[in-house]
Amino acid sequence: MSSSAHDLRRRLRGEDQPGYVRLPGFAAPETGRRMLDDVIALARQAAAGRDVTPSLVTLEMQAGFGGTNPEDRVSKIFRLHRRPAFLDFLGWPRVVELVGAALGGDVDCFLSQFIFKNPGAWGQPWHQDSYYFPFQPRRPIIGLWLAITEATLENGCLHVLPGSQVEPVHTHVRDRRPDANHGYVEIVDHDMGASVPCLLDPGDLLVFDSHLMHRSTDNTSSGMRAAMVWHFATAGSIDPGSRDAQGRWRPSPVNDWMPYLRGGKTVL
């Protein structure tokens, strides 16, 4: 393992390490605008009743949440990593090197989501991504978070709890706010007093371990805060799916396992 790869793994998963790495200016803002244009078109197609599968558009569940355009009501759009605007990014040598350094030579991309945080949208409570990923093996799993717009305190940036990636997955309870978005859960058994905000500029990249505790806050600004996230796991991981309302395991409606690296090289 190269020294740079060892250092990245240490910073993501090591004791007394933050569990995340911020890479300023990783992509040009134009890269994010291309992605934003693509998901806006998807949102409008879905609103017009057109089939946008395999992508999945989800809306804000807050009572009375509205807007002028279809994308103004969108919360997240999943299953995007096979679309050119997002697949091209995964083919960048810098991305290949980064993911390979974090996870090794055989990796799958299993989840992608474009996050709209429109004005007035609530934040997502404190959680660990691995709560949603009950795979075998459970680790390692990482996320790449690309800032499409500026992320500020006012528009609902991420907050992270440095060092929490060394802890097991905590108990999560259903988001207690009425009309919370589907799937929102929260950690209520941990002191988050040492958390820090992640203020990002368009094109900044945040790499984080799936056990890192994090949240986003409400967007109290007049503009959208947008981000694109990809999640990666070791190739061959077993995905049991997710539990439905009756507690039965079903295939995940948002995961889409795609081979990404084999022997450290892309197989896209």
Steps between C-alpha positions, in 0.01 A plus 500: 500500500640843408560756773219722366253210500604402853456860617150524351387175663649613831317834487169331414506212748790544743481567872529872585428588136206708370336237277475735204721689258414826326653556155446865398459575130491133402271571201424807297161657577397421141511129585234550763288719275489223241372262766246755623366555149457124459305448823279803437405344166428170680283673760297670230460178302378318810256779582362474147430130554788367293688185602843593638604155624742385624522842667270564795367849581390570857318812618507705818233373736452820702140615498447788260846473343480639147672702233473631149681217318492121557857499628402746773310220677763226458693365799731244336546313174657154530662253261691741282848350472439336160400831342778671297529815711567290811675200343756728334600635840566147627736446209728788596846368591496708821174335607626153412818560700306639796247215523768237444717651773208494744356157421745294298502366147158333473216742562134546405299820493166405654318826568480849355277787597464861401387704799284807450474718810252757378413811703299402805595131485579330830836349570565129546557404867816349646565158349766259376474385140582143600163485676356481148770259376470167689742329263739211550772598554378808690814699419674669333247730329566860398303787355613774264305822550545756221378852572296619201418834660655681792420333834453754780355517850197678357419254220537182704859377474617169643618475860727211595620353829876444456621166627157336514596267213672271753170427677252225412171581335284657769129452553302717260137594559251633249519876444255636757394807301153477343521476119871413506636357177464128443796308639624775731626363832705647780753414769381613842748324732815699432649837590557697179647803674839465327352511150631737234336645185633416154497824305560416134540684173372363167736224388631415848495128579442340839611137545361331811471165673152347522510489882562875530211672679368793300191708438382793292306801625197685365539724198403843628643681198329603178710270281544128443783299657578209269743209530574174320599191698638161390549203735751218451557158658725202448406295194307187591331656802170333587205742509197360685283793389285703737209437732150593391226632730426142610864434587564275199821521301454629146746604229606857565308744277799735486808276476635409156820294515737585218852356459746787522858386567660166436869470574509875557378583149158619390262256333248765399 
